[in-house]
Amino acid sequence: MIQIFGTLKNFDVKTAQRWFSERRIPVQFVDLKEKEMSRGEFDSVVEAIAKQAGSKADAIEEMIDKKSKDYASIAYLDDSDKADKLFENQLKLMKQPICRNGKMAASVGLAQKIWESWK
């Protein structure tokens, strides 16, 4: 089952939901305003993205929303601190949507090419 993490007001989240819906792919939507990712979910998403990005630090960078008004709070932290800060402030700092296909595959933002491979 594919999970989409995000908020209902986010345009990219709506686009992702529509993309999967048009292809009749069932998804579970997790509204980050109601329930943020658990540490296990967060870590598995980071690991899955790190496979594509090259390293855990690159995966964290990819997950950070650089357009966020709170970006300055994480921009200059050490790589080791960025993961914890991102986990603690998912709603304010994480790029949306985060899509997860099981524990082995995940994507950040609009990533139709990655989603195509999940069919």
SULGIFEN-V755596 format. One record per residue. N is the residue number from 1. RES is the residue in one small letter. OMEGA is omega in whole degrees, 0 to 359 (NA if undefined). Layout:
n-><N | N>
res-><RES | RES>
omega-><OMEGA | OMEGA>
//
This chain:
n-><1 | 2 | 3 | 4 | 5 | 6 | 7 | 8 | 9 | 10 | 11 | 12 | 13 | 14 | 15 | 16 | 17 | 18 | 19 | 20 | 21 | 22 | 23 | 24 | 25 | 26 | 27 | 28 | 29 | 30 | 31 | 32 | 33 | 34 | 35 | 36 | 37 | 38 | 39 | 40 | 41 | 42 | 43 | 44 | 45 | 46 | 47 | 48 | 49 | 50 | 51 | 52 | 53 | 54 | 55 | 56 | 57 | 58 | 59 | 60 | 61 | 62 | 63 | 64 | 65 | 66 | 67 | 68 | 69 | 70 | 71 | 72 | 73 | 74 | 75 | 76 | 77 | 78 | 79 | 80 | 81 | 82 | 83 | 84 | 85 | 86 | 87 | 88 | 89 | 90 | 91 | 92 | 93 | 94 | 95 | 96 | 97 | 98 | 99 | 100 | 101 | 102 | 103 | 104 | 105 | 106 | 107 | 108 | 109 | 110 | 111 | 112 | 113 | 114 | 115 | 116 | 117 | 118 | 119>
res-><m | i | q | i | f | g | t | l | k | n | f | d | v | k | t | a | q | r | w | f | s | e | r | r | i | p | v | q | f | v | d | l | k | e | k | e | m | s | r | g | e | f | d | s | v | v | e | a | i | a | k | q | a | g | s | k | a | d | a | i | e | e | m | i | d | k | k | s | k | d | y | a | s | i | a | y | l | d | d | s | d | k | a | d | k | l | f | e | n | q | l | k | l | m | k | q | p | i | c | r | n | g | k | m | a | a | s | v | g | l | a | q | k | i | w | e | s | w | k>
omega-><179 | 177 | 173 | 176 | 179 | 177 | 184 | 182 | 183 | 183 | 181 | 176 | 178 | 179 | 179 | 178 | 180 | 181 | 180 | 181 | 180 | 180 | 180 | 177 | 182 | 179 | 171 | 179 | 177 | 180 | 182 | 176 | 181 | 185 | 178 | 178 | 172 | 180 | 178 | 178 | 181 | 181 | 180 | 176 | 179 | 180 | 181 | 180 | 179 | 177 | 180 | 187 | 179 | 179 | 179 | 180 | 178 | 178 | 179 | 178 | 181 | 183 | 182 | 177 | 184 | 178 | 181 | 178 | 179 | 183 | 182 | 181 | 182 | 189 | 188 | 178 | 172 | 180 | 182 | 181 | 183 | 181 | 180 | 180 | 179 | 179 | 182 | 184 | 185 | 185 | 184 | 191 | 186 | 175 | 181 | 353 | 168 | 179 | 183 | 177 | 186 | 181 | 188 | 184 | 179 | 177 | 179 | 179 | 179 | 186 | 184 | 180 | 178 | 181 | 179 | 183 | 182 | 184 | NA>
//
